[in-house]
Amino acid sequence: MYKKLYLLLIIIVIISCKEEKKTLGNDNNPTEAKVNELLAKMTLDEKIGQLNLRGTSSRVKGGLSDELKQSVRDGKVGAFLNVMNTEYVDELQRIAVNESPNKVPLIFARDVIHGFKTIFPIPLGLAASWNAETVKESSRVAAVEASSSGIRWTFAPMLDIARDSRWGRIAESPGEDPYLAGVLGKAYVEGFQGDSLNDPTSMIACAKHFIGYGAAIGGRDYNTAIINKELLQNVYLPPFKAAFDAGSQTVMTSFNETNGIPASGDKKLLQDILREQLKFDGFVVSDWNSVIEMIPHGFAKDEKHAAEISVNAGMNMEMTSASYENHIKELLKEGKISEQQINNLVADILRVKFRMGLFENPNRDTNNSGDLYAKSHLELAKKAAIESSVLLKNKENILPLNKEAKVAVIGPLADKPREQLGTWTFDGDKTHTVTPVATFTKAKANFNFIEGLSYSRDVSENEFQKAINTAKKSDVVVFIGGEEAILSGEAHSRANINLPGAQEKLIKKLAATGKKIVLVIMAGRPITLTNIIDDVDAVLMTWHPGTMGGPAIYDMLYGEQEPLGRLPVTWPKTAGQLPLFYNHKNTGRPATSEEFVHIDSIPIGAWQSSLGNTSHYLDAGFTPHFPFGHGLGYTTFEYSDLKLSTQKLTDANTIEATVTVKNTGSKDGSELVQLYVQDVVGSITRPVKELKGFERILLKSGEVKNVSFKIQVEDLKYFNSDLKYGVEKGDFNIWIGKNSAEGLKGSFVYE
């Protein structure tokens, strides 16, 4: 009896010590010593206050109430979001560091997603650049500009793998591939946070949404995600690991539930995976009201229960809702949570505030003007727009245009400065946006402009005849259409992702004039083009290109610059193909062009059978409209002579795969050489191919260059069904080429 009690006491002590160690850390670490000293002074009310993120959906309006200021004075707020009046920022921080009991500074946060004042292409566009340096530089500009308003925390980068273009928030994503997303996630964090967290221009990053938000059923925002444990580890977690390894100080939970548990209450996710496996040592913030949204999810019975679940899961800071503030004391009295847990949560937040240098320099740097819209910022924004733009089609090399040609500029987005900026641009100023029409005008180009449609969803044909007449008087039509900014982003999913409104109808009428048409698309997602692809001669996807989209588009149309983007997502023929992604699994009956049977090829009265005997759609087939990695330029390239340094890979060696690339066109140009690998047989089925490397090269006309990639065992590792991370011996295929569907093939064996 006594022996059992003694053993139980030892177990309790061990568990307590582990919990205590998480909070107290190493007293020899100066930051930990400061955290511990401050925690010891704080009252329970002040600790709870640190867990509160307060603000409004856009900005604090109507002045600072006495009640709000008193909350800060009492130490009952840890951070604010959307306080954009710098006088309010300064006043709230002054109260916090001078009048609150323990002088704990506030953090001011904002959704600075792809620029603050200088707006860069939407994140999906930046992903199309495949350029980590551009992503890093644009994030640094955003941090410099935003920190001038006191913003030291951004809710970016979004690292949700997105395989369904119907989802509105695909616009914010890095695309469908975990390797590319990891490369860009690291760049975002390094750009936002800078070289030192205590630099007054540093903005701490927030990797979001943890986890699986982009896997929502049907691409419907906030919806359920079902992700098996292997898929979670191999596809959805790697970009977050890259961001955490780069030092991201915060992470945000997703709105959705994954496998039955909402993320803001998922203890396994927030402790076992986030803290233990990924070694994250910052703090976790909920998404907007996501703690209390566990009630309609059916996971929490009321606000108090929601607070209990989130505290026990390890959620540090609650965004906007007040379940922690209202119920933590009561939960403590009832023994449903412990004060040690609260200490743990608060310590994580204080630790980040110390790292940011807020205790030494809490105030906004009034000497930092932000260099808003500086020439260098605008030049970078233009460069990013060019690198992000993807030339999907260029029949008979209609692009670049001859400057002598008379151009009809038509379309609802040709001169829409606000729409050009895209989603999540609260602080973007349309008066600084340079549109295509403004650029054509400034350049004194030979063009005439008529909208034809006044906005992207417009169905009125009142201006059609004017547009047709303008086209007839011109040599070529440049139709600039797509989606208004409001049609993508949070809560803006679409079931039909064709060009909205009457745009397709107008394009067909313009095509009937016999004039060549260049379609320029501004949109937050891939747009299905099957209905009109044969009516246009060229397609240039610019996403929502940001402040300098106009000059970038002008330069690309006239060949002063070459579109450099490559697709970071697979482009569907129809929304019915979604979700669609290149790194899918095979089936027992994989589709092939030889066995595919199209719906129009089925004889009338055909005998019932498994036509084609493969996995495909009768009407849409099994291939996308454009594959992942696709993008054209103004010249052509030929790949040849793939060589592997050895056909046998071991733990002790690497394989060098080399290919020869030749510019076979008449113009100098850029090519993005891509490496894909397939694990042919695994203990769980493996994707048909996976991106493992890429390199951009510049070649003059006729120039030849060898491009090499090194393949090592680490590149091949994955999590199996037992969640063991490693690689199994066997056969592998590799491809080096211009996209995920083309390339020279080789093979090797891992022994």
N, C-alpha and C positions, 0 to 999 in steps of 0.2 A: 504493500500500500504506500508506504513512505518512499520507497524506491521509485514508484510510478510518479508520485507527486514531485519528487526531486528532478526526474527526467523532464517532466512537463515544465517545471520552473526554468530549467536550463534552455529548453527550446524557446520559451517566451523571451528570455534574456537575449538569446542569439538573434531572434527576429527583431527585437527592440534595438539592438546594437546596429543591425543592418539598416534599419529605418533611420536611426540617429546619424549613422555614418553618411547617408545620402544627403542629409541636411547640413551637418556640421563640416563635412569634408576634412581637409587637411589644414590644421591651424597654422602650419608653417607657410601655407600659401597666403600672401598678403590680402588678396581679395577675399578668401574664405574667412580670414580673421575679421575683416571689416563686416562681412555679412553676419557672422555670428555675433559680433558686438552689437550691431544694430538690431538684430532680431531680439536680443535679450532686453533691449530697452522698449520695444514696441508693445503697445497694448493689443488686446485681441481686436478691437475696433480698427486700429491702424493696420493690422495684418490683413483683415478682411478687405479694407480699403485698397490695398495693393492689388487685390484680385479683380478690381472693377475697372473696366474700360468703358468710359462714358463718351457720348457724343450723339450726333444726329445723322440722318441719312445723307446729307450734303454738307451742311455747315451749321455751327451754332449761330442762331439768328436772334435779333431783338435784344442784344446786349447780354451782359453777364448778370444773372439774377443773384440777389443776396444769398439765396438758398444754395446755389451752386458754389459760390465763393466760400460759403461756410463749410460746405462739404470738403473742399480742398483744405481749408484752414484746420479742419478736424482730422485730416489725414485719411479721408474716406474715398479717395480716388487715386488709382495708380497710373492711369494714362487717359488721354483724350484722343478721339478721332474727329476729323473734319472741323477743327477750329482753325479757320483760315484768316481771321482778322489778327494781324500781328500784335495789335494792342492787347487783344484778349490773350494771346499766347504769352506775352510778356507779363501781363497782370496775373494770370493763373500760376505761372511759374514763380513769380515773386512771392505770392502768398504761400505756395508750397514750401519754398526753401527758406522763408523768413518767419512764417507764422504757424506752420504746422508743428506738432509736438517734436518730431524727430528730423524735420527738415529734409524729408525724402523728396527728391525732384520727380517731376512728371515726365512722361514720354508723350510727344505729340505725333499722331499717326495720320496717314492719308493713303488712299489708293493711288499711288503713283506707279502706273502699270507700264506705260510705254512713253514716258515723258511727262514733264510737269507743265512748262509753258511751251518749250520747243517739243513738238510731238513727233515721235518716230513712228515707223510702221507698226501696226498691231503685232503682238507677239508671234502669232502664226506667220505673219509676214517676215519678221526678223528671223524666225526659224528657217524660212525659205532661203535666207542668205547663207546658211550653213557656215557662218563666220562668227566664231566665238569672240574675236577681238572687237568686231562691230557691236555685238551685243554688250560686251563689257563697257566699251566707250560710251554707248548710248545710255546705259544705266548710270555711269559716272556723271554724265551731263545732267540726267534727271535728278540725281542726288544733290549736285551742286546747286541747281536751280531751286529745288524744293526746300533744302535746308535753310535757304535765305528767309523762308517764311516760318522757320522753326520746326519744320517737319523732319523728324529724326528716325522715323519708322515707316516703312512702306509695306503694304500687303502684296508683295510680289517677291519672287517670281511664282507664277502658276506653273506647276510641273505635272499636271494631269495628262496622262497619255490619252489621246482622243482618237477614236477609231470610227466615229460616227459624225458625219458632217451636218446632220440635222441639229446637233447640239449647239445651242447659241454660244456657249463658252468655248467652243473650239477656237474662236477668235483669239482667246487669251492663252491658248495652249502652245507647247513646243512641238505639237504634231503627234504622230503615231509611234515613233520609234524610241525605245528607251536609251539607246546609245547616244543618238543625237540630242535627246532631251537632257541627258546627263552632262554632255559637253556644254550645252547652253546654260543649264542650271548653275553650273560652277561659274560661268562667265557673269551671269546676272548677279550672283552673290558678291563676287569680287568687285563688280562695278558699283553696285549700290553701297557696299560697306567700305570700299576704298582700302587703302593700305593700313589704316589704323581706325579702330572703332571710336576712339576719343577725338578724332579729327572732327571739328565742327561741321564739316561738309559730309560726314559719313552718315548714311541712313541704314539702320539695321534692316536686314532682309527678313522676309517671312515666306518660307516655302509652303505652298498650298496646292491643292487641298488634300489633306491626309485622311482618308485615302480612297481612291477608286471613283472619284466624282465623275470623271470622264467616261466611266463604264455604265452610266445610267441607262436603264432599259429604254430602248426606242429613241435615244438621244433627247429624252424629255428631262428638263432641268429638275434638280432636287430628287430625282427618282432613285429607285432601288438599284443597287449593283450586286451582282452575284459573281464572285471571283474566287476560284479555288486557290488553295494555299500555294501551289506551285506557280500559278499565274501571277499571284500577288508578288511573290519573291522575284520572279524572273522578268516581269514586265513593268509593274506599277511602282515598286519600291526603288529600283536603281536610280532614277533621277533625283529622288530625295536623298539617297545616300551621297550622291555627288554634291548636292547642295550642303549637306551637313558636314561633309569632309572639307568643303570650302569655307566653313565657319558660319553658316546661317544661324543667327541668334534666336530666331523664333520659327515656329511652325503653326499652321492653322488647320484645325480639323474641318472636314468636309460636312456639308449639309446632309449628305445621303447616308443611308444605312448600307453596310456591306455584310452580306451573309446573315442578315437579321439583326444586326446591332448598329445603331447610329454611332458615327465616329466620335461624337463628343462624350459618349458614355462607354466607350470600348476600352476596358482595362487592359486586355491582351494587346490591343493595338498601341495604346499610349505608354504602356510600361514594358511589356515583354519585347515588342518589336522596336518601338521608337527609342526607348531608353537603353534597354539591354543589348539588343542586336545592333542597332544603328549608332549607338553611343552618342545620341543627341544630348547636349548639355545646356541648352538654352531654355526658353519657356514656351508653353503651348497656349495659344489663344483660340477661343471658339470662333466660328464664323457668326455672322449677324444673327443673334437670337437662337442659335442652334442648340443651346442647352435646353431652353424651354420648348423648343420644337420637338424634343423627344416625347412630349405629351401627345401631339397629334400622330406621331409615329406609332404610338401605342407601346412605348418602352418605359415611360414614366407616367405615373398616375396623376401627378400634379407638380407644381413648381418646386415644392419642397423635396419631393422624391427625385426630381431632375437634378437639383443641387447635390443631393446625396450621391447619386450615380456618378456625376461628373467629378466630384471631389475624390471619390474612391477610385475613379479611373485615372486620375492624375492630370486633370485639366487645370492649368494655372490661372488663366485670366478669362473672365466672361465678358464677351462683347455685347454691350448695350442692354441686354436683359439683366434682371437684378435678383436672380434666385439665390446667388451666394450672399449678397447683402441682406436679403430678407430672411434667410433660413439657416445660415451656418451656425449661429449661436444656438438655435434650438436643436439642431442636429448634434452639436457637441454635448449638450445637456442630456440628450437621449442616448449618447454613446454610439451613434451610428457612424460618426467620424471622430477622429482624434485631433487634438491640437498639434500633435507632432506632424500629422498630415498637412495641416495648415502651414506649419513652419516650413515644411518641405516645399510647398507650392510658392510661398512668399520668397524663400531663399533663392529659388530659381530666377525670380523676377529681379530681386535686388542684385544678384550676381551680374545680370546683364546691364543693369543701370550703372554699376561700378565699372564694368568693362567699357561702357560708353563714355566714361569720364564725366557723367552728369553731376556727381557730387562735387567735383572740383570746378566744373564749368557748366552749370545748368542752363544758363541763359542763351537765348538766341544771339548768334554772332551778328551784330548790327553792321559790322564792316563787310559782311558777305552780301554783296548785291545780287548774287546768283548769276550774274552775267546773262540775264534773261534775253533770249533770242540773239545771243552773241553771234558774230559772223562765223566763228568756228563751230558753234552749235548747229547753225543752219546748214553749213557745209556738210557736217556729219549726217544730219537728217536727210539731206539729198543723196548722199552716198549710200546710206542705209536703204533708201527707197529703191535705188537702182539695183543694189545687191539683192533686195527682196523680191523684185519683180521677175515673174516667170513667163517666158515666151513659150506658150503651149503649141501654137501652130504658126507656120509662116509659109504659106503656099506660094510657090514660084518666087520666093524671096522678095515679097512685096515690101517687107521692111528690111533695111531702113528706107524711108520715103525720100524721094527727090525733092529738094527744097524749091524747085521750080514748079512742082505740081500744085495745082489749086485744090485745097483741102476743104471739105465740108465737115466741120466739127458739130456733131449732133449727139444728143443724149442728156438724160436727167442729172448726171453727175459731173458734167464737164465744167461747171462753174458753181459748185456747191461747197464753199469753204468749210462749213461745219461738218457736213457729211464725210468729207475727205479725211477728217481726223480719226474717225472710227469710234469704237466703244471705249468706255472707261477713260474719258478725257475731261474730267470735271474742270480742270484748270486751263485747258487749251482755249486760246482766244482766236476765234475765226477771223478776226481782222488781220491777224498775222499769217493766215494761211495763203499760200500762193497756189492758185488753181491752174489747170491746163489752159483755160481760156485767157486768164490773166497773163500767162507766160507766152502764149501765141501772140497776144496783143503787144506785149513788150518787145518781143523779137521781131515785130512787124512781118510776121509770117503771111504767106499768101493763103488766107482762109476766110471762110464765112461761118458764123455760128448761129445755130438755132436749136433750142432744146428739143422740141418735138414732144417731149413729156416733161412736165414741170417737177416731178419727183419720181422716185423709183417705182412706187406702187400706183402711179397714175394710170388710169384706164381710158382717159379721154383721148379721142382721136382728132380733136379740134385743130391741132397744130401739125397733123401728119402731112397734109398737102404742102405746107410751107417747107417742111423738112425734105420732102421728095423733090420739090422744085430746086431747093438748094443743092441737093445731091446731083441732080441732072446737070447743073451748071459747073460741076466740079470734076476733077480727075479721080479723086478717091474720097471715100467717106471714113472718118474716124468717129466711131460711135463709142461714147464713154458712158457706160451704164453700170449696173450692178445693184447693190443694196444700200439704202440709207444706213447710217450708223446705228440707228435704233433697232434694226432688224437682226442684229447679232449681239452677243454679250449675254449677261445673266438674264434668265427668264425669257429669252427670245429664241426658242427652238422653232424650227420649221419642219413640217411634214413634207412639203414640196419645196425643193431647193433650185427650181428653175429661176430665171430672171423674173422678178415680180412685175406686177402690173401688165401693161401692154407693150413691154420692151421687145418681146419676141415678135409680136405682130408688126411693130414698126420696122424692125430689122428685115423681116421678110419683104415688106413693101419697098424698102430701100434696095434690097437685093434685086428686086424685079426691074430696077432701073438699069441693071447691067453694070453698075459701078462696083469697083472693088471696095471691100469693106474691111477695115481694121477695127476689131472689137477690143476696147480697153475696159477691163473690169475692175471696179472698186467694190470689195465685199469682204465680209468677215468670215467667209467659209468658201470651200469649193462650190461652184455653181454648175448645175447640170446643163450641158450645152447640146445634148443629142438632137433637140428639135431644130437647132439653128446652125450647127457646126458646118454644114455644107453651104450655108448662105454667106459665110464670112471667110475671108482669105487669111486673116491673121488673128490670133488671140493673145493679148498681153494681160496677164493677171498681176495687178499691182496691190491686191488686198485693199486695206485702207491705208494709204501710204504716208499720211501725216502732213505736217506743216509744209514740207517742200515737195509734195507729190507732183505739183504742176511742172516745175523745172525738170524734175527727174523724168517724167513722162515725155516731155518735149525732147529732151536730149536722146532718149531711147528711140523715139519715133523717127528722128532724123539721123540716127547713127553716130551722134557725137559720143554716146555711151552705149555699151552693149548690155542688155538685160542679163543679170548674173544669177538670178534665183533658180533654185531647184525645188521641186515639190517636197514638203515635209510630211505630206499626207497623200494617200491614194485618192485619185479624182474619179468619182463614180460616173457612170453613164446615166443612172437614174437613182433616185432616193431608195427605190426598192432593193438595191444591192447592199444597202447599209445594214449593219456595220461592215466595212470593207477595209482591209489592210494587207500589206504585202507579206508580212511575217506571220502568215497563218499556218495552221497545221494541214497536212495532207489528209485525205480520207482513204478508205480502202478502195475507192473508185475515183481517183483524181481525174479532173476534167482535162481533156486534151482537144486540140483543134481537129484531130482526125475523127474523134468519136462524137463531137458535139453535134446535136441536132437542133436547128433553129425552128421556132414555132411555125414559120411559113413553109418549112420543108416537110412538114408532116402531111402525108397523104390524107385526103378526106376519107373517112370511114376506116382509118388505119386500125389494125388489130391492136388491142390493148397490150402494151409491153413497156418495159423500162427503156424508153427511147434513149439511146446514147449510152446508157448504163454508167453515167458519170455524174459528178456533183456540179450542177449548173442551173441557171435559169433558162427556160425555153426561149424567152424573149430578149433577155439582156446578156445571155452568154455567161462566161466565167471570168472575163478579163475586165479591167477598169477602162475608163476612157483614156486616162493618162496614169502611168505607174508612179509610185513613190520614187523620188529622185529625178524625175523627168524635168527637162528644161532645155530649150534651144537657145542658140546664140546666132551671131551673124556670120559664122563660118562653120565648117564641118570637120569632124575628127575621125580618124581611123585607128582602131586598136589592133595590135598584132603581137605575136611572139611572147605569149605568157610563159614565164619560166619560174619554177620553184627551185630554191637552192638545194632542197632535199625533199624526198617524198615521205620521209619518216620524221615525225615530231616526237621528242621525248621531254622529260622534265628538265633535261640538262641543255637542250638546244632550242633554237628558234628556226622558223622557216622564213626566208625572205622571198616574197612573191613579187616578181618584176614584170611589167608590161610596157610595151612600146606604144607611144601615142604620137600620131602625126596630124598636124593641121593640114587638111587636104583642100581647104578653101582658099579664096583669094584675099581674105581679110585676116588680120591678126585677131586673136580671140582667146577666150578663157574657157577652160573645161574643168568640171568637177569630177575627178576620178574616184570611183566608189568601190569599196571592197565588201563583199558579202561572203558569209560562210554558212555551210549546212552541216550539222551533225547528222549523219545518215541514219544511224540506229541508236536509240537511247533507251534507258530503262523507263522513261516516259517519252511519249512521242515529241519530236522536236520540230520547230518551225521549218518551213521549206527553205528559208534562208534568213540570215540576220546581218544587219549592217555592223561591220567591225572596224571600219576606218574610211577616211576620205581625205583627198588632197586636191586643192585647187592649183592649176598650173596655167601659165600664160605662154602661148606659143605664137610666134610670127607665122605668117603664111608660108607653108612648106616646111616649117621647122619640125624636128623630131625630138622627143624627149622620153627617157626611161623613167617610169614612176615605180617606186618600190614600197611595199608594206611588210612589216615584220609581224609574224604570227607566233604567239607564244601560248603556252598551256593556259595561262591566266585568262586569255581571250575566249577560251572555249568553255569555261566553267559555268555551271548552272545548278539550280536547286532541284533535286529529284523528289520523288513522292515521300521520302522520309525526311525531307528538308535538309539533306546533306549536300553541302556545296562542293562541287568538284567536277571532274570530267572523266568520262569512261573511255576505255581504249576502244579503238575502232576506226572506221572510215569517215573521212570528211571531204566535202566538196567546197571549192571556192570559185567565186566569179569576180572578175574585175571589169568594170564597164561604166557606162554613162548613166545607168539607172537600175532599178531593182529587177527589171524585166529583160535586160540585155547585158551581155558581157561574155568575155572569154572564160572558159571553164577549165579548172584544174582539180586535182585531188591529191590527198595525202593520207597517211595513216598515223594515228597516235598510238604509240606502243608503251 
